[in-house]
Each structure stands twice: as C-alpha cells, then as structure tokens.
Amino acid sequence: MEAVEIADGIYWVGALDWNCRSFHGFATPRGTSYNAYLLLDERNVLIDSVKAPFMEEMMARVRSVIDPREIDLIVSNHAEGDHASGLPMLQELTGAEVLASKRGVEALALNYGRLRMREVADMEELRIGRRTLRFIETPMVHWPESMFTYVVGDGVLFSMDAFGQHYCTSQRFDDQMDPGQLLEEAATYYANIVLPFGAQVKRAYEKVKGLPLRLLAPSHGVLWRAHIEEIVQAYLGWAEGRTEERVLIIYDTMWGSTERMALAMAEGVRSQGVPVVVMRLTDTDRSMVMREVLRSRVIAVGSCTMNNGMYPTVADITTYMMGLRPKGRKGAVFGSYGWGGGASKAIHESLESAGLELPYPDLEIRFAPMGEGVDRCVEYGATIAKSIKS
C-alpha cells in the first residue's frame, strides 16, 4: 500500500472500500473511500483517521512515507465512525495528541472513550513548521462538531464531508475521472447527506470564499483540483434549493393501476416539452430517488391504498424525505384505490411535513384507470408541466 502525494509534502493515506454497498441507509453502488491525509513538516500531522476495520490499510500507506510513531498531531475534522473509529488504536500506536473542535472533543470522548485531546477554536491557527493550519468550524455540515482544516499558503482545504462522494476508485483526482459520473456521485451524496443543511452550507462558504483554493480534499471520494469552481457553484445552487424545469414521478403499485396512472401522467408532462423521470419504488433505491429530487421542481408521489394507507415503499420514501426536507419544490399526489381510500391523504400529509408546496389537487381513481380516467391522468401531467414552464 503506497501513499499518494497530492501536494508538496502532503499525502493521501486513506483506505478504499471497494465493496461498500450501503451507507447511512442508501445505496453506494460504486463503493466509497475513507480519506486521511498526512502532512510532513517540523511537526507531522495526520488529518483524520479511517473506519476501524481499514486501519491496517491506512497504516501501510503511512509507513510508505514515515514511521507512524513520527506523527506528532492528529486532527479530527468529524467524529463519525467512518473517519474517527480508528483513533483509539492510532493514538495508542503514535501517542499523538488529537485536535478537534469543542463539540468534537465532546463527541469523540462519548464515542471512543479516553483520548488525549485538545480543543481548537474557530479560525484558530497553528504553526507546524513552514506551514500554518487554520481550523474553521462548520457546524451542521453535517454534524454539530464538524470543521474544515485549511493549509495556509498551500491553498489546500480538507473539507471533511463537504464536496465528497461515495466513489471508490484507484484514481485520486477529479480530472482523472468521467466528469458526468463524478458530478452524479457528488449530487447523490449531497441529496442524501447534506440536503437538510443548505443554510449551514452557505454559512460555511462565507468563511472560505475569500481563500485561495488549489485543492479540495474531502473525506470521501476523489479530490478536486481542476473543477473546484464547478463543484463549489453546484453546492451553492443545491444549498439555495435551485431546481431544473423537470418533473419526477415516483410511485408503487399492487395490481398495476397506479402504474398506469404514473405512465399516463408522464405522457402529459412530456407533451409539454418538460423532462420527466418515472421511478417505481419497488425497483429503485431511495438514494437514487433523492438524487432526482435534488434536480426536480415537482415531485409527484403515487400509491395504491393498502390497509387504508400508503404502500410500504411509498411510506419509506416519504418518511425519508421528511428527514431530508427538500425545500423549494412542489409536490403532487395521485393514486388508485378500491373499496376504500386513504393513501392519498397520508401522502399529502407526509409531503407537507417534508416542506413541499402542494398546489395541485390530489388525483385519485377508483380501481383501474380506463378511458376517461387515463385522459384525466394525461391532463394532470400536462397541467403540472405547464405550471413550471418558464
């Protein structure tokens, strides 16, 4: 295992998790990485650790550069287990003091027990030799204790979970990757992790917007050196709740009636020249749905009625959306029912709780849509499309 020099005297020493397929409850089909960074100076500094089962991989990369016992300081930008669960064994091996924010010290102690730690203040600077580190608190991006570490002069920002992706690759930099795939993974990560914290993202940006940035080094995925402005602007747009002129239709169905409604609605949207995406929830992971939610101006949610309520997969995604709170989007509700309804009312209440505006009347059809019922669905989709066209 070899370290990768990412700047003069600064090395990536993280670990690759090729087989990770689920993280925080959403799919990670391209795996992930746990990024740690080693700075060589008069005092050698390790930025973050890795998930405990991957410690030997990280230590092998460190050993390819220095004896781990030569590490003088460890900076913990985030106390979550994928970045910090290796800290106890790392400190036992190196004896290095751990630096963290005030909330970080609290979280690390409660998660991992007794560690030798020191609290650093927001915007505090630390000289480690020819380099100076600046610690920038970024609360709720995406935990209360989170912070960035900036290398003054080098223009390297260790950005913790911001700008990351669950993307395992043997390449380390953005310009070595397919740009479409990379942005897709960055969007998926934002939609499923960072989405509720748009206001906090904007506040964090205010703290760093005047800094020279030559390299963004997140805690997951590849590093940004060629497309820094593009990913920063993407984050700002997502934080503002900007959407595309686009409709997402998500649904599930028992005997096909709600599916027929969804497909007819999609035809109505398409007839107005507005892009539409249709996803059946039985066949689609919630993380892929949220990536489309991030882009879409209207989210139409449909379900058959089951036991006087939503189909289980629809209840799952609406609950998930309530936690992620996608602001600035419109919602629409549709579905079929047989002898008694209930699904549409439950969806409507859930979408309201998720913060969506619901300007369209709920569309319900008893049993299977036929003839006039199909026409109603087509017209419903067309109405939605017309309402969002510029």
N, C-alpha and C positions, 0 to 999 in steps of 0.2 A: 504494500500500500504506500503510495507516494503522495506527498503534499503537492499542491499546485500553487505556484507563485502568481498572485493576482495583481500585485503592485510591488514596488521595490521593498523587499524585506517584509512583505505581508503575504501570508499563505492561507489558502483554503485547506482545512484539515478535517473536514466533515465526514459524514457517512452516507452511503447510498442504500436506500431501502427499495430495491427493485420490485419486491413482491407485496408491498403495501397496497391493499385494495379497498380499504375503508379507513376513514379518518374523521373523527368528530361526527360520525353518523352519515357521512356522504362518500360516494364512490371516488376512488383515486385510481383510475384505470392505468395511468402512466407512472404509478408508484410515487415516491417522494424522496427528498434528501433532508438530512439534518445538518445544517451548515454551521461549522465552527471555524474560527479564524485565529491565526497565530501571528502576532506582531513581534518582530525581533528588534530590540533596542537595548539601551542600558538596562532597562527592566523589560523582560519578556512578558507579553500579555496574551492571554487566551480570551477571545471573545466568545462566550457561550460554550456549552458542552453539547452532548448529543443524548438521545434516548439511551437509557442504561444498557439494553442488550447490544448496542452498537459501539460501546466504549472501546473495545479492543481495536476495532477498525480505525477509530479516531486516534487512538494512542499510537498505532502503527504509522499513521501519517505524521504525527508529531515527531516520532522517533526518526523519521526520514530527514528531519531538519535539525532537531536538537534533542538532548536528553530531557525527557519530561520534567525531571527534577530541577531543570533550569527555568521553568515557568515561575515567574515572580508574582503575578497577579492574574486573577480570573474575573472577567466582567460578565455579570449575568443580566442581560437585557430583558429577560422574560422568565418567569418562574414555572411555566408549564412544563410538564414532564418530558415532552419531546426535545426540549432544549436544556433542561436542568436536572433530570433524574440521574445523570451521571456525575453530578457534582460531589456527592459524598466520597465516592471512590477516587475521584480526581484529586480532591483536596488531601485525602489520606496519602496518596502517592506523591504529590508535589509539595504539600504544606503551604500552598499559595493562598493568600487572602482573597476572599470573594467580595467584589464591589457590586452593589445594587442600589436601586432607589429605596427610599424609606419603606414604601409598600412592598418592594421586592424583598427586602430583608425580612419583613414580617411573613410574607408568603413562603419564602424559602425555608424559614425556621419551622413553620407549621407543616410544610410538605415533607421535609427531608431531615428534620431533627437538628442536632447541634452542628453548626458550621461556623467557622471563624469568618466573620463578615464585617464589612464596614459600609455604612450608608453614604451615598454620594448625593449631593443636592442638584436640583435642576440648573443646568447651564454651568455647573462646576467644571473646572478644567484641571487636568492632571498631567504634569510633565513626566514623561517616561524616558527621556534622553533627548535625542534630536526631535522627537515627536511630542505633540500635545494631544491628549484626548479630551473631548468635550462630551459631557453626559447631558442628554436632552430628554426630559420626561415627556412621555406621550401617553398619558392615561387614557384607557379605553380604546387603544389601538393595539391589541384588542382586550387587554386586561387592565385593571387599575394600576398595576405596578410597572407597566411596560415603559421602556425607554429606548432611544437610539443612542449610539455612540459614534461620534464624528472624529475623524483624524484630521486635525487642523493642518493645513499646508498640503497634505496629500489629496484632499478632496474625496476621501472615502467615507461613505456613510453606511454603517452597519445598522440596517433599517428594521431589524427584528422581523415581525410578521408582515409589515408593510412591503408591498411590491413582490411578495413571494408567490410561488406556485407549487402545487404538488406535482412535481415533474422530475422524475429520476432519469438522468442522462449522464453519459460519460463526458459530455462537454460542459464547460463551466460558464460560458458567456452567451449573452443574447444574440450576438452576431454570428454565432456558430449554429443557431437553431432556425427552424422554419418559423418565420415571424407570425404567421397566422395561428399555428399551433400554440406558440408561446403566449400570444395575447389571449387566446381561448382559455388556456390554463390559468392565466392571471385573472381573467374575468370570473372563471369558476371559483377560484379561491376567494376573490373579493365578495362574490354573491353569497357564499356560504359561511364566511367567517367575519368579514369586515362590514357588511352591508348595514347593520344597525347603527354603525358608529360614524356616519357621514360628517356630523358636526365636529366630532373629535379628529377626524382625518383633516378637516380644513384647519382646525387649530394647530395641529402638528405641522401642517405645511407652512403656516405663518412663521413658525420657529426656524424653518430651514430654507425658506425660499430665497434668502439672500446669500446662501452659502455656495461657494464653488463646488459643484458635484461632478467628479470624474468617474465615480464608480458607486453604484448602489449594490450593497451586499446584503440580501435578505437572509432570513433563517431557513427558508425552503426554496428549492429550485435553483435556477441559474441566476447569474449576476448580470446587472445592466451596465453596459459601458457605451454602447453605440446608440441606444434608443432611450436614453434617460428622459428626455423631454416628452417623448411619446407616452411612456408609462406614467409619468407624473401627471400629464394632462388627462390621461384616461382616468386616473384616480380622482382627480378633481371633478371630472364630469360625473363619475359614479357617485361621489360624495354629494354633489348638487342634486342628484336624482334625475339627471338628464336621460331621456329615453329616445328611441327611434320611432318613427311612424310605422308601427308594427303591432300586430295582434298575436297573442299567444292563446291557444285554446287547449286547456288541459281537462281531462275527464276520465271517468271509468264507467264501465257498463257491465250489466249482468247478462242480458239477452240480446244486446246489440241496439236497443232503441236509442239510448243516449249517444252511442257512437254515430248512429245515422244523423242525429241532431248536430253533433260536432262537425261532421264532414259537410253537411249542408250549410252550416254557418260559415265554414271555411270557404266554400264556394262564393258565398255572399261577400265576404271580405275581399277575396281575390278579384271579384268582378269590379271592384272599385280601384283596382291597381295598388292595393295596400298589401305588403308582405304579411303572410300568416304562417304560423307554425302550429302543428297539431300534435299533441303528445297524449297517448294513453298511459295512465299512471301504473297499470299493472306491468308494463313493459319498459318503464323509464325510471331511472333513479332520481330521487328528489334533488340531488345536486345538479343534474343536467336541467331539470325544470327551473331551478333558481338562476342558472346562467341565462336562460331565456327570459326570465322575469326581469333580470337586470337590464336587458335591452328593450323590453316591450312596453308600449304605452298603455295597452289594455290587456288585462288577464281575464279571460273568460273561463269560468270553472263550472264543470257539469258533473252530475252524478245521478244515477238511478236512486230511488228510495229503497233503503234496506232497513228493516226494523225501525221504521219511522224516522230514519236519519240518513246520513251520508254513507256511501260505500266506504269500507275501511281505508282504502288507499287515498281517497279524497280527504277523509278526516286527517290522515297523516300529513298530506302536503299543506292543508290549510293550517294545521297546528304548527308546522314548521315555519310557514310564512308569518304567523303571528309572532314568533320569536325573532324573525329577521326584519320585520317591519319595513317592507319596501315602499317608501314614501313617493308621492308624486305620480302615482299610477291610478288608472281607472280599473274597476272590476265589473264583470258581468256574470250573471248566474243563470244556468239553464239545467234542465234535466227532465227525465221521464218518471212517471210513477204509475202504479196500477190501481189498487183499491183504496190506497191512502197515501198522501204525500208526506213531506217532512224534510227531504234532503235539501231542497232549495232554501228553505227558511234557515236551516242550520249553516249552509254555505254562506248565505248572506250575512249572518251574524259573525261568522268567523272572519270573512273578508273585511268587514267593518272594524273588527278588533285588530286586524293586521294593518289598518291605516289606509286602506284603499277607498277611493271615492266610488260610489255606486250610482251613476246617473241613469242607468238603463233599467227598465222594468225586468223583473225575473221572467224567464221564458220557461214555461212548463207545458209538457204534453202528456196526456194520459195514454198509457200503453205505447204502441209504436207510432212514430210519425209517418203519415201517408198523405199523399196528395196535398191538401191544403196545409197540413202540418209541416211537410217538407218546405213548402213555399214560405211559411212563417219563419222557419229557421234561416233560409237563404236571405230573406228580407232583414232579419235580425242582424245577421253578419254584415250585410250591406250598410245598415244604419250605424253600426259601430264604426265601420271603416270611414264612412262619410264624416262622422263626428270628430275624427282625429286628423283628417287630411288638412294640410296647410292651405 
